């Protein structure tokens, strides 16, 4: 599965169906999800491969954890996410998750979609969240990997999600 995030104007392309609009405090994104890469001239700087996914993108609130990972750390980082406990999927208000590998650049995106912001906050305050993140800063945790696989700090962005603008609801 592939996800495209457009930060500016959308390219003129009839294949871009099922576009979600994500409105944040400082920007608006358009998100397009496809089972395979479209035969198009879409700028690959906006392209990601979903290496893990569950649920749907239909929800009211999206959270993107943007995590820069250097080339040497990609396999360890991906292994951690592919081996995750998957407790988030059982949380009230959870809609979907996509673990996105950049096709260009070094910043992975962990996209979670929720019914609303309160559902996301419920996850952050849950035992399941604490369990999922308990080893992060421990010697065996991902943030303690040596050499450091994170060239820059990660950052989180949040958005309100509007349903697809055209066509049927995106399903992958």
VEXZA-264415 format. One record per residue (C-alpha): x, y, z; residue in one letter; residue number from 0. Coordinates in Angstrom, 2 decimals, padded with zeros to 5 digits. Layout:
BEGIN
R        u        v        w  residuo  num
R        X        Y        Z        a  NUM
...
END
This chain:
BEGIN
R        u        v        w  residuo  num
R   000.00   000.00   000.00        x    0
R   001.18   003.52  -000.78        x    1
R   000.25   006.86   000.78        x    2
R   000.80   010.27  -000.76        x    3
R   000.77   013.45   001.33        x    4
R   000.40   016.69  -000.60        x    5
R   001.41   019.82   001.30        x    6
R   000.50   022.25  -001.43        x    7
R  -001.83   022.27  -004.39        x    8
R  -002.92   018.90  -005.66        x    9
R  -001.44   017.72  -008.94        x   10
R  -003.91   017.42  -011.79        x   11
R  -004.34   013.68  -012.01        x   12
R  -007.56   011.71  -012.57        x   13
R  -006.15   008.78  -010.56        x   14
R  -006.24   010.85  -007.37        x   15
R  -009.53   009.63  -006.02        x   16
R  -010.49   009.14  -002.37        x   17
R  -008.62   012.19  -001.14        x   18
R  -008.76   012.94   002.56        x   19
R  -008.23   016.52   003.68        x   20
R  -006.25   016.91   006.90        x   21
R  -006.42   020.37   008.45        x   22
R  -003.81   021.24   011.04        x   23
R  -002.97   024.34   013.00        x   24
R  -000.39   025.51   010.45        x   25
R  -001.10   023.55   007.29        x   26
R  -003.59   021.57   005.25        x   27
R  -002.60   018.23   003.76        x   28
R  -004.31   016.10   001.17        x   29
R  -003.86   012.36   001.64        x   30
R  -004.28   009.78  -001.09        x   31
R  -003.97   006.04  -000.40        x   32
R  -003.52   003.39  -003.09        x   33
R  -002.92  -000.36  -003.13        x   34
R  -000.16   000.10  -005.73        x   35
R   001.71   003.17  -006.96        x   36
R  -000.37   005.05  -009.52        x   37
R   000.99   005.31  -013.04        x   38
R   001.52   009.02  -012.74        x   39
R   004.01   011.83  -012.45        x   40
R   003.27   012.47  -008.75        x   41
R   006.31   013.90  -006.99        x   42
R   007.86   010.98  -005.08        x   43
R   008.90   013.33  -002.25        x   44
R   005.30   013.05  -001.10        x   45
R   005.20   009.25  -001.35        x   46
R   005.38   006.62   001.36        x   47
R   005.08   002.85   001.43        x   48
R   002.90   001.51   004.23        x   49
R   004.95  -001.25   005.84        x   50
R   002.22  -001.92   008.40        x   51
R  -001.43  -000.95   008.52        x   52
R  -004.66  -001.69   010.29        x   53
R  -008.11  -000.17   010.15        x   54
R  -009.28   002.72   008.04        x   55
R  -008.40   006.37   007.53        x   56
R  -012.02   007.39   008.12        x   57
R  -012.07   009.23   011.41        x   58
R  -012.18   012.75   012.73        x   59
R  -008.69   013.23   014.18        x   60
R  -005.25   012.24   012.83        x   61
R  -001.88   012.19   014.57        x   62
R   001.39   011.98   012.64        x   63
R   004.53   011.07   014.55        x   64
R   007.32   012.16   012.17        x   65
R   010.50   010.24   012.97        x   66
R   013.80   010.85   011.13        x   67
R   015.82   007.62   010.90        x   68
R   019.29   007.37   009.38        x   69
R   020.03   004.80   006.68        x   70
R   021.84   002.42   009.05        x   71
R   018.89   002.37   011.44        x   72
R   016.05   001.71   009.02        x   73
R   015.93  -002.07   009.43        x   74
R   016.06  -001.90   013.27        x   75
R   013.39   000.79   013.32        x   76
R   011.09  -001.13   010.98        x   77
R   011.63  -004.36   012.91        x   78
R   010.47  -002.64   016.12        x   79
R   007.28  -001.40   014.51        x   80
R   006.52  -004.68   012.77        x   81
R   006.89  -006.42   016.14        x   82
R   004.70  -003.96   018.04        x   83
R   002.13  -005.21   020.53        x   84
R  -000.80  -003.86   018.48        x   85
R  -002.69  -002.73   021.56        x   86
R  -003.64   000.57   019.92        x   87
R  -006.05  -001.26   017.61        x   88
R  -008.25  -002.23   020.55        x   89
R  -008.59   001.26   022.00        x   90
R  -011.99   002.99   022.02        x   91
R  -012.22   005.46   019.15        x   92
R  -009.31   003.94   017.20        x   93
R  -009.92   004.03   013.43        x   94
R  -006.60   003.14   011.79        x   95
R  -002.82   003.14   011.72        x   96
R  -000.27   003.35   008.92        x   97
R   003.47   002.94   009.48        x   98
R   004.90   004.84   006.52        x   99
R   008.39   004.38   005.05        x  100
R   009.52   007.41   003.01        x  101
R   010.32   006.70  -000.64        x  102
R   012.64   009.72  -000.51        x  103
R   014.21   011.32   002.52        x  104
R   014.64   009.90   006.00        x  105
R   011.45   010.73   007.89        x  106
R   009.07   007.90   008.68        x  107
R   005.49   008.78   009.59        x  108
R   003.42   006.85   012.10        x  109
R  -000.12   007.91   011.23        x  110
R  -002.95   007.07   013.60        x  111
R  -006.55   008.07   012.98        x  112
R  -009.13   008.39   015.73        x  113
R  -012.83   009.08   016.06        x  114
R  -011.94   012.33   017.84        x  115
R  -009.18   014.03   019.82        x  116
R  -010.59   012.71   023.10        x  117
R  -010.11   009.13   021.86        x  118
R  -006.45   009.86   021.10        x  119
R  -005.98   011.40   024.54        x  120
R  -007.58   008.30   026.04        x  121
R  -004.89   006.22   024.29        x  122
R  -002.11   008.46   025.59        x  123
R  -003.40   008.08   029.14        x  124
R  -003.94   004.32   028.97        x  125
R  -002.06   001.34   030.36        x  126
R  -001.84   000.05   026.78        x  127
R   000.08   003.20   025.76        x  128
R   002.42   002.85   028.73        x  129
R   003.01  -000.80   027.79        x  130
R   003.67   000.06   024.14        x  131
R   006.25   002.67   025.10        x  132
R   007.74   001.13   028.24        x  133
R   011.10   000.11   026.73        x  134
R   011.64   003.25   024.65        x  135
R   014.33   004.71   026.93        x  136
R   015.62   001.41   028.38        x  137
R   018.98  -000.05   027.23        x  138
R   017.15  -002.41   024.82        x  139
R   014.80   000.36   023.64        x  140
R   014.83   001.99   020.25        x  141
R   015.92   005.43   021.57        x  142
R   019.03   003.90   023.15        x  143
R   020.28   002.14   020.00        x  144
R   023.96   002.77   019.32        x  145
R   025.03   004.31   017.14        x  146
R   022.09   006.66   017.44        x  147
R   019.73   005.95   014.55        x  148
R   017.87   009.25   014.92        x  149
R   019.66   012.15   013.21        x  150
R   017.14   014.72   014.49        x  151
R   014.35   014.80   017.06        x  152
R   010.96   013.45   016.08        x  153
R   007.92   015.73   016.05        x  154
R   004.17   015.26   016.17        x  155
R   001.54   017.00   014.06        x  156
R  -002.22   016.71   014.50        x  157
R  -005.08   017.27   012.08        x  158
R  -008.83   017.27   011.73        x  159
R  -009.82   014.78   009.04        x  160
R  -012.47   015.41   006.38        x  161
R  -013.86   012.38   004.55        x  162
R  -012.79   011.61   000.97        x  163
R  -013.65   014.40  -001.44        x  164
R  -014.61   012.17  -004.34        x  165
R  -015.34   008.53  -005.09        x  166
R  -015.80   005.75  -002.60        x  167
R  -014.22   005.58   000.81        x  168
R  -010.59   004.43   000.59        x  169
R  -010.15   000.74   001.40        x  170
R  -006.88  -001.13   001.44        x  171
END
